[in-house]
Amino acid sequence: MQINNLNSIAPPILKKGDQIEIVATARFVSEEIIKNTIETIKSYGFNAKCNIDFPENKDIFSDSKINRRNALQHALNSEVNKAVFFARGGYGTIQLIDDIDFSILETQSKWLVGFSDITMILIHVLQLYNISSIHGPMPFNYSSTKTQHIIQLFNILKGERNSIFVDSNPQNIKGTSKGKLVGGNLSIIYSLIGSESLLNISNQSILFIEDVDEYLYHIERMMYSLKRSGLLKKINGLIVGSMKDIKDNELQFGKNIYQIIKNICKDYSYPICFSFPAGHTKDNHPLIIGTDVILSVNNKHSRIDYII
């Protein structure tokens, strides 16, 4: 296991023939999507496994709570699995998280890959067990994700740590800072305030946030809550990813996303990068959560460099 500068554990890189298991902890996913994902995994040189039963679709979930819990625990416990891909997000992971023994990752660390609702697990394993993971495309989203980002995901699993450049946004706050990359879906982070999953966010962190299908006023409410909890004061930098399909009321709120976030963060001096290509978008660039990064924001571009 590789230990980075701020002591989080990066699971071993994958070698040709290593096994990746697909699990579904949240909403229902079709058998066709899983079959296509298995072929995708094999095309990159890895073995694929999936124990999803695909029951008659009785509700929004992929299976019963106990079956979803058991499937995830089995995937984590397996000595053969070197990575676990979460099939999709939606809602449902919170029903399981307190019944899962993640401590097995301390002796058998493996890459956990997902985003959206899976943010809950990525943050939980980092804060309680110091395990790095990947915020990145999931099988349900492969067809709507640019191929280059699927390739980047598998390259990360193979050990690549390339710098990420994005075009400058005129709303950015310029500067350079260093910290442990944390975060994911804003609504999920907000839901974790006060729980053990979010109590130990380092004061040397770079926070990444993204969201989808929220109202402007709710974005502001969540950002204020992060500020009141002390989280926004602790961090060294902020990366704002895709904010897709954000809605307004008939009587307009009067602020856009940039204005909301910049106003709430105006008391802090750290850099802010807007429009980072990650989240609920076809430009869903995978990110290694829990590793050290340098965030540089200037007039030409924003840049993330992994510290190896």
Secondary structure, DSSP 8 states (H G I E B T S, - for coil): -EE-TT--EE-----TT-EEEEE--SB---HHHHHHHHHHHHHTT-EEEE--------SSBSS-HHHHHHHHHHHHH-SSEEEEEE---SS-GGGTGGG--GGGGGTS--EEEE-GGGHHHHHHHHHHH-B-EEE---GGGGGGS-HHHHHHHHHHHTT----EEEE--TT-B-EEEEEEEEEEEHHHHHHTTTSTTTTT--TTEEEEEEEES-BHHHHHHHHHHHHHTTHHHH-SEEEEEEEET-B--SS--S--HHHHHHHHTTT--S-EE-S-S-SSSS----EEETSEEEEEE-SSEEEEEE--
